[in-house]
Amino acid sequence: MRTQLVNLGFHGIGHPIGRDFGVGERDYWVSPKLFQATLEACVRRSDVSLSFDDGNWSDIAVVLPALREHGLSATFFINAGRLGQPGFIDRHDLRELVSAGMRIGNHGLAHLDLTKLDPARLEHEITQGRRLLEELTGTTVDTLAIAYGTYNDAVLEQLRRLAYRHVYTSDGGAADPEAWLQPREHVKAQHTALDVARLLTQD
Ligand SMILES: [Zn+2]
């Protein structure tokens, strides 16, 4: 049996700065304490893949130093249309993540629910974000995390057509590392270190 992978997803650490929580977002910001405990549990776990969505300020101020301290790397799923807005990282921060060896993935241009867009707007949301991220980082961006975790057949068809290597959902459960569609487990505000340990072992 192939080794299963746990894709562990985070959003912000601490609290937003310079903006309010978005609708439903509060549940996805975790305490610095839980974040540190999670990273400690992930050291030497080659079967765990970390990702951070939305490009929050904490990516550069909290997450990057902590990843370096623990010798870990991660994928940052960024909304190019939010770069430099209050509470979000800017293009210089994006380059700093890349030069630190972090991977950059697309999270849509403007963090829209992909299932609510007509075909033209859907294409714009997922191709423009990618194009901007590739221009700004000088790297290939071939992974995408679906904003809000909501998708349907039309969304998946478009993402396949655009040749994404992996697409990340919020479906939960362990992942086959070779699969195109990668489920993720999100660490949430209400979780304890024990909950995270359960996510990591998929008990
Ligand atoms: Zn998001």
Residues whose N, C-alpha, C, O or C-beta is under 5 A from the ligand:
A	BS01	ZN	D53 D54 A147 Y148
